[in-house]
Amino acid sequence: MDEFWKASAAVLLTVVLILALGKREKDISVLLTMAVCCMVTVSAITYLEPVLDLLWELESIANVQGGMMEILMKAVGIGLVVEIAGMICTDSGNSSLGKTIQTLGTVVILYLSIPLFRGFLTLIQEILGQV
């Protein structure tokens, strides 16, 4: 939990610094925001390790086909990166780029999900006795 409190303090300190910089130093504010976002993301990853371990354990217990959990983890990672990048773009005054990267992330997640959809379709066909 110490990481959480440190990251929260860093975010609040960054907000104060950005407010102090004002609109004159917009470039420095954006860079500072990006740096703190990266730091908080690294901090969040430490909390995800036990969750990932549990998911891999569930995958082995459920005997899920290889790669399915990996696809799910990639999709979650892409979603998080896109969300942060979109917010940074919006904060820097370019909401068009923020929306564009969110659209790109959605399309990439759908592309990654094709094997999941195919597996799901095969399962439905097996249940209905069509294969």
CORTABEL-V169838 format. One record per residue. RES is the residue in one small letter. NEAR is the number of other C-alpha atoms within 12 Angstrom. D_LAST is the distance of its C-alpha to the last C-alpha in Angstrom with 1 decimal. Layout:
res near d_last
RES NEAR D_LAST
RES NEAR D_LAST
This chain:
res near d_last
m 11 50.9
d 12 53.7
e 18 51.4
f 19 50.5
w 14 54.1
k 17 55.1
a 24 52.3
s 21 53.3
a 17 57.0
a 23 56.2
v 24 54.3
l 18 57.2
l 17 59.8
t 26 57.9
v 21 58.0
v 16 61.8
l 22 62.3
i 26 60.4
l 19 62.5
a 15 65.6
l 17 64.6
g 15 64.3
k 16 63.2
r 12 65.5
e 16 63.3
k 19 59.9
d 18 58.8
i 20 59.8
s 26 58.1
v 30 54.7
l 20 55.0
l 27 56.1
t 32 53.1
m 26 50.7
a 21 52.3
v 28 52.2
c 29 48.5
c 22 47.7
m 23 49.8
v 26 48.1
t 25 44.7
v 18 45.7
s 22 47.0
a 24 43.8
i 18 41.8
t 19 43.9
y 17 42.6
l 17 39.0
e 15 39.1
p 13 38.8
v 15 36.0
l 21 34.1
d 16 34.8
l 14 33.4
l 21 30.2
w 23 29.8
e 15 30.5
l 16 27.9
e 19 25.3
s 16 26.2
i 11 26.2
a 13 22.8
n 14 21.4
v 19 20.0
q 18 18.5
g 16 21.5
g 19 22.9
m 27 21.5
m 27 24.9
e 21 26.7
i 24 25.1
l 26 26.1
m 23 29.6
k 22 30.0
a 25 29.2
v 23 31.7
g 24 34.3
i 27 33.9
g 25 34.3
l 24 37.4
v 26 39.0
v 28 38.3
e 26 39.9
i 27 43.0
a 33 43.4
g 29 43.0
m 26 45.7
i 31 48.0
c 24 47.7
t 22 48.5
d 25 51.4
s 25 52.8
g 18 53.0
n 17 50.1
s 17 47.5
s 18 45.9
l 21 44.9
g 24 43.7
k 22 41.4
t 20 40.2
i 27 39.3
q 27 37.4
t 20 35.4
l 21 34.8
g 27 33.7
t 23 31.2
v 18 29.7
v 21 29.6
i 27 27.9
l 21 25.2
y 19 24.8
l 26 24.6
s 24 21.9
i 18 19.4
p 21 17.7
l 24 17.7
f 18 16.2
r 15 13.4
g 18 12.8
f 17 13.2
l 16 10.6
t 16 8.0
l 15 9.4
i 14 9.5
q 13 5.9
e 12 5.7
i 11 8.9
l 10 8.2
g 9 5.7
q 10 3.8
v 10 0.0
